[in-house]
């Protein structure tokens, strides 16, 4: 029989804990009484058939009572473990229910969510934004509820199996292995993490850091800790591989022609260089490593934040364009984002904070031979579509991992603006508040209404001398779309003009300061 939402919501771990302690106390009392009685019998100076029969009976009872005491003790331990696991789960369930109540939504017995305010008046100025946000909230609540019900079912079933083993006299010292987190939607991942015990979280971090670090929806500081662990492990592993391949090539007159060792060495050195770039960036301090993927693409992928993504009131995510890779460009981009974060912070009130993410978690298109690869060609949208899907999940995870949503800005440069546009084409996706497109060859849309962005919050910048913006490769010129806000790029006061294709985020330019105002929520 499946558990209902109301059943789990009414679970009381403290009562289960009290029952567990009383059962274990009863077990100890029973065992102590059995030992006391056996001791009294041994003290009697009594001999004969009756005495022998009494001693035999007491020995049998002592063994039986002892076994029953051990079963009771095992039952108490099982219930105690369940109570410990129930605390974070029931807290997460009640938070989910409170969030539903606070938004006039209700969660049914099977976890489905009903919106209590389904209709919006067309006269409301912000009706579009309200509809989008409520659609997203409803979806996230359902995903959280489903994950929490699944966790409750797993815990209930695991405890039942343990109790049955106790009753059947099986090994009661065996501990169940905690399953690693299974990637789901960001809201489901967030619910899974919220419902995990501290012991389980530690086990995940130690046993599966490569999975935990890239799990959208869990706190940034947890992802950072996991990814730093993977970074250290991977750097050690790849350094050993490089050494082995170099030894294999030494003195080999054929090089790597028959073993591909030379190609393997080049690829390994490239990945090692990417990891070194990540390590150098993190060494600057005030950084969070939110993504580290060393296996799923031709290049190492990463995302590094300046600032604390868990607590920042304003969060921006920067998506670079063609020919960008971690080993060659992360340090430079991070420097630009560090300067942008300072510029944003200078414009915020003292109680507000900012964080800026350099998101390099997709295979960017490259010139050269990549032009003939439909998945990575700069003249095709394949890389943007694939990257947009990954980016959409990442952005969704930023909201899901926090109790309060940040003011979220998405910054796309060059081909990265197309990738960013694909990430926000679903009406219920991401919760992005501001979209900044600079140096864009097109967003792949004909109107701003195709993007899930609040009206008036698509900002477009085109600098003088930028030959990319007028290519028209991916649809209409973004600056000519109705409803966009133009970002200044010409010199103004002490700020110099942005020039060419790669100057938009340069410190001290008008475009950088304008972008900082957008991220700060001032424009």
Long-range contacts (C-beta under 8 A, 24 or more apart in sequence): 2-110, 2-153, 3-149, 3-152, 3-153, 3-156, 4-109, 4-110, 5-93, 5-107, 5-108, 5-109, 5-110, 5-111, 5-145, 5-149, 6-109, 8-89, 8-90, 8-93, 8-148, 8-149, 8-152, 9-90, 9-93, 9-94, 9-97, 11-86, 11-89, 11-90, 11-93, 11-152, 12-90, 13-82, 13-83, 13-84, 13-86, 13-87, 13-90, 14-83, 16-79, 16-82, 16-83, 16-86, 17-79, 17-80, 17-83, 17-84, 19-79, 20-76, 20-77, 20-78, 20-79, 20-80, 20-82, 20-83, 21-76, 21-80, 22-76, 23-72, 23-73, 23-75, 23-76, 23-79, 24-72, 24-73, 24-76, 24-77, 24-80, 26-72, 27-69, 27-70, 27-72, 27-73, 27-76, 28-69, 28-73, 30-65, 30-68, 30-69, 30-72, 31-65, 31-66, 31-69, 31-70, 33-65, 34-61, 34-62, 34-65, 34-66, 34-69, 35-62, 37-61, 37-62, 38-62, 70-172, 71-166, 71-167, 71-169, 74-166, 74-172, 75-163, 75-166, 77-172, 78-159, 78-162, 78-163, 78-166, 79-159, 81-159, 81-162, 82-155, 82-159, 84-197, 85-155, 85-197, 86-155, 87-197, 88-194, 88-195, 88-196, 88-197, 89-148, 89-151, 89-152, 89-155, 89-195, 91-194, 92-144, 92-148, 92-191, 92-194, 92-195, 93-148, 93-152, 93-195, 95-194, 96-141, 96-144, 96-145, 96-148, 96-191, 99-137, 99-141, 100-141, 103-134, 103-137, 105-137, 105-138, 105-141, 107-141, 107-145, 110-149, 111-142, 111-145, 111-146, 111-148, 111-149, 112-142, 112-145, 113-138, 113-141, 113-142, 113-145, 126-454, 128-454, 128-455, 129-454, 129-455, 132-427, 132-428, 132-452, 132-454, 133-431, 135-427, 135-428, 136-428, 136-429, 136-431, 139-187, 139-428, 140-186, 140-187, 140-399, 140-400, 141-187, 143-184, 143-185, 143-187, 143-188, 143-191, 144-187, 144-188, 144-190, 144-191, 145-191, 146-188, 147-184, 147-187, 147-188, 147-189, 147-191, 147-192, 147-195, 148-191, 148-195, 151-191, 151-192, 151-195, 154-179, 178-203, 178-204, 180-204, 180-207, 180-208, 180-211, 181-208, 181-211, 181-212, 181-215, 183-211, 183-215, 185-217, 185-393, 185-396, 186-216, 186-217, 186-393, 186-396, 186-397, 186-399, 186-400, 186-401, 187-217, 187-396, 187-400, 188-217, 189-215, 189-216, 189-217, 189-218, 189-397, 189-400, 190-217, 190-218, 190-397, 190-400, 190-401, 193-217, 193-218, 193-219, 193-222, 205-229, 209-233, 213-289, 213-291, 213-292, 214-291, 214-292, 214-293, 216-393, 216-394, 216-396, 216-397, 216-400, 217-396, 217-397, 217-400, 217-401, 218-397, 218-401, 219-310, 219-401, 219-402, 220-288, 220-290, 220-305, 220-308, 220-309, 220-310, 220-401, 221-288, 221-308, 221-310, 223-288, 223-289, 223-290, 223-291, 224-288, 224-289, 224-290, 227-289, 227-290, 227-291, 227-292, 228-282, 228-289, 230-292, 230-294, 231-275, 231-278, 231-279, 231-282, 231-289, 231-292, 234-271, 234-275, 234-292, 234-294, 235-272, 235-275, 235-276, 235-279, 238-268, 238-271, 238-272, 238-275, 239-272, 241-268, 242-268, 242-269, 242-272, 270-299, 270-300, 270-327, 271-299, 271-300, 273-327, 274-299, 274-300, 274-302, 274-325, 274-326, 274-327, 274-330, 275-300, 276-327, 277-326, 277-327, 277-328, 277-330, 277-331, 278-302, 278-304, 278-326, 278-330, 280-331, 281-330, 281-331, 281-334, 284-334, 284-338, 287-334, 288-355, 290-357, 290-394, 291-359, 291-361, 291-394, 293-361, 297-363, 298-363, 299-325, 299-326, 299-327, 299-363, 300-325, 300-326, 300-327, 301-326, 301-360, 301-361, 301-362, 301-363, 302-326, 302-330, 302-360, 302-361, 303-357, 303-358, 303-359, 303-360, 303-361, 303-394, 304-330, 304-334, 304-357, 304-358, 305-355, 305-356, 305-357, 305-358, 306-334, 306-337, 306-338, 306-341, 306-355, 306-356, 306-357, 306-358, 307-341, 307-353, 307-354, 307-355, 307-356, 308-353, 308-355, 309-355, 309-357, 309-398, 310-401, 310-402, 311-353, 312-353, 312-354, 312-355, 312-406, 313-348, 313-352, 313-353, 313-354, 313-406, 313-407, 314-344, 314-348, 314-352, 314-353, 314-354, 314-355, 314-406, 314-407, 314-409, 314-519, 314-520, 314-521, 315-354, 315-355, 315-356, 315-357, 315-398, 315-406, 315-407, 315-408, 315-409, 316-340, 316-344, 316-354, 316-355, 316-356, 316-357, 316-408, 316-409, 316-410, 316-411, 316-519, 317-356, 317-357, 317-359, 317-391, 317-394, 317-395, 317-398, 317-408, 317-409, 317-410, 317-411, 318-356, 318-357, 318-358, 318-359, 318-411, 318-412, 318-413, 318-416, 318-505, 319-359, 319-387, 319-391, 319-410, 319-411, 319-412, 319-413, 319-416, 319-417, 319-419, 319-420, 320-358, 320-360, 320-364, 320-413, 320-414, 320-416, 321-364, 321-412, 321-413, 321-414, 321-415, 321-416, 321-417, 321-419, 321-439, 322-364, 322-365, 322-366, 322-367, 322-378, 322-414, 322-415, 323-364, 323-365, 323-366, 323-367, 324-360, 324-364, 324-416, 325-360, 325-364, 326-360, 329-360, 330-358, 330-360, 333-358, 333-360, 334-358, 336-505, 336-506, 336-507, 337-505, 339-505, 339-507, 339-512, 340-505, 340-512, 340-515, 340-516, 340-519, 343-507, 343-512, 343-513, 343-516, 344-516, 344-519, 344-520, 346-516, 347-516, 347-517, 347-520, 347-522, 348-520, 352-520, 354-519, 354-520, 355-406, 356-519, 359-391, 359-394, 361-387, 361-390, 361-391, 361-394, 362-386, 362-387, 362-390, 362-391, 362-419, 363-387, 364-415, 364-416, 365-415, 378-415, 379-473, 381-418, 381-422, 381-444, 381-474, 383-415, 383-419, 384-415, 384-418, 384-419, 384-421, 384-422, 384-444, 384-474, 385-422, 387-419, 387-422, 387-423, 388-419, 388-420, 388-421, 388-422, 388-423, 388-425, 389-422, 389-423, 391-419, 391-420, 391-422, 391-423, 392-422, 392-423, 392-424, 392-426, 392-429, 392-430, 395-423, 395-424, 395-429, 395-430, 395-431, 395-432, 396-429, 396-430, 396-431, 399-430, 399-431, 405-431, 407-433, 407-434, 407-519, 407-521, 408-432, 408-433, 408-434, 409-433, 409-434, 409-435, 409-436, 409-518, 409-519, 410-434, 410-435, 410-436, 411-436, 411-438, 411-515, 411-519, 412-436, 412-437, 412-438, 412-440, 413-438, 413-439, 413-440, 413-504, 413-505, 414-438, 414-439, 414-440, 414-441, 414-468, 414-501, 415-441, 417-441, 417-443, 417-478, 418-442, 418-443, 418-444, 418-474, 421-445, 421-451, 424-451, 424-452, 424-453, 425-450, 425-451, 425-452, 426-452, 427-452, 428-452, 433-457, 433-521, 434-459, 434-518, 434-519, 434-521, 435-459, 436-460, 436-461, 436-487, 436-515, 436-518, 437-461, 437-478, 438-462, 438-463, 438-487, 438-504, 438-505, 438-511, 438-515, 439-463, 439-466, 439-468, 439-469, 439-501, 439-502, 439-504, 440-468, 440-469, 440-478, 441-468, 441-469, 441-471, 441-472, 441-473, 441-474, 442-471, 442-472, 442-473, 442-474, 442-475, 442-476, 442-477, 442-478, 443-474, 443-475, 443-478, 443-481, 444-474, 444-475, 445-475, 445-476, 445-481, 446-475, 446-476, 447-481, 447-482, 447-483, 448-481, 448-482, 448-483, 448-484, 455-483, 456-483, 456-485, 457-485, 458-483, 458-484, 458-485, 459-484, 459-485, 459-486, 459-487, 459-514, 459-515, 459-518, 459-523, 460-484, 460-485, 460-486, 460-487, 461-486, 461-487, 461-488, 461-489, 461-498, 461-504, 461-511, 461-514, 461-515, 462-489, 463-489, 463-497, 463-498, 463-499, 463-500, 463-501, 463-503, 463-504, 463-511, 464-489, 464-490, 464-497, 464-498, 464-499, 465-499, 465-500, 465-501, 466-500, 466-501, 467-501, 468-501, 485-523, 487-511, 487-514, 487-515, 487-518, 488-514
